[in-house]
Amino acid sequence: MHFLSKLIETPILDDPAKKHMYVHRHFYRYSKGDFIGPALKISKSSGKITLKGTHEYEDLILELVVRSLSNSESDFEIKGKLITGSNLKETLSKLGLNWDLKRSTGQTQNYKSEIVDQINKSQLLNALEILRENSYLLLSFVINPSCKVSTKKNIPQPSKKKAEDDDVNKRIQFCSGILSNTDANLNMVLDLAVSDFKSEIPKNWKSLTIFNNYKITEIEIPKNLKDSRLLRIMAIRKGKMFRSIEVDGELIEKQYSIIV
């Protein structure tokens, strides 16, 4: 499940740093204040659905396009990069993935793997669900012109702009995906990307953009921790998530009180 889908479902998380780290990790870089979050544009024509997303939507775009594949067992080539904060060699081995993880030598402690591999639908969806909990999977592949994903291999720096100054068209160039426009695929896209707005989207829409912005009003610092890095990571953020869609020029907004 994409972390925003979980947050829409349960905006007040119980003990997020321990029980919901796969959501919490997307927020521990934030201090108090207003922040631009991830955005996703969905467009449709008679033959295809096009997805364009910022960083933190690449896993959902990958999931949607892979789920649209009809053959679960046929292998296809993927290329890209895995970036994680943990040594996941054992996890990768259990997933049947021979991806060579190398520890970074830079200031930020993480592990990376350059990926060129053959994989099938079932295996990739299984790997995605496990790896999205603590990693970023930046993959690209082409099966045909109506079924492909393209993702940049370097994570961008978080935007410091205010929401009103957001250059969303530039940010959504981070990842793109194309899948066939069928009723089943369209329903899947709307269910997984905009479940909370689905009933409000007009029937004959052509393009919609989803915005997710945050206002952090309180940071709850854990007790009995002295490590400054762990304090930042384990601290719980409280505030609001402002979620909106712009569909064919009309703006529809919702807000959620969140504990993450």
Disulfide bonds with the S-S distance in Angstrom:
none
